[in-house]
Amino acid sequence: MIIRKINDDVSIACEGYSNSRAWGHIARCIYRGREIEQARARYYNRTWERYTYESVMLGLVDKLDKTKAIPLEDRLAMYQNIKA
């Protein structure tokens, strides 16, 4: 598990999983010590990602934009941290 600290309030916890048919990544948004949202990316066969966990973290930010579960400034900080 990798935890990326965005600021004092927000962190992203990422981990991988696999089974007999596919593998993937899970990203969880931790806001002030609580899990707010999670996103999953499932990959088949030879899927390749340039940066580990990037697509699942971007999916997480997209879900947070739709639900507005955390403030806008924290969502922007997450996006900027992922793209840096």
N, C-alpha and C positions, 0 to 999 in steps of 0.2 A: 504494500500500500504506500502510495506517495501522497503527502499532504502539502499543498501549495498555499502558503499564507498570502492573502491579498492585502489585507490591512488588519487593524485591531479587531474588527467585527466579523470579517468574512474569511473563510478558508475553503479550499476545494480538496476533497479527498478522492483519489483515483485508485482503482484497482482493476486487475484483469481476472477473467474467468475462462474456463474452457470445459467442454464436455465432448462427447464422442462425435457430435455433428458440426459444431462451430465453436468459435471462441469470441471474446469480446472484451469491452471495457465498460466500467461503471464509474460515473462521477457523481459525487454528492456535494451539495452546497451546505456548509455548516455556518450558520449565522448566529453569532452570540452564544455558541455552545450547543445549539440545537440543529438537527438536520432539517432543512427546509424543503429541499427538492432533490430529485436524482434523475439522471439521464443514463440511458444504456445505448451502446452501439454494438451490434452483433455483426461479426465478420465471418465470411465463409471462405474456405479454401485458401487462396493465396492473396488475400487482401493485404495491401501494404499502406502504411501511413507514414508520411514524412516525419512528423513529430509525434512521439508517443502521447496518447490521450488528447491530442488537440481537437479532433472532431467531436469527441464525446463532451469535452468541456464547452465547446461552442454550442453544442446542442443544449447543454445545461443552461447557458446564458440565454438562449432563445426561449426555453421554457420559462425562465424567470421573468423575461420581458413580457410574456403573455399573461402570467399570473400576477406580476408586480408584487411578489412576496417580500422583496427587500427593496430598499430605496434605490433610486436611479443612480446616484453617485457610486454606490457600491457595485451595481451592475456594470457601469462604465469602467470602473477600476478592474473588475474581473476580465472584461473584454480586452482592455489594454494590456493586462498582465499576460493573457494567453497569446496575444499577437506579438509580444515583445521578443 
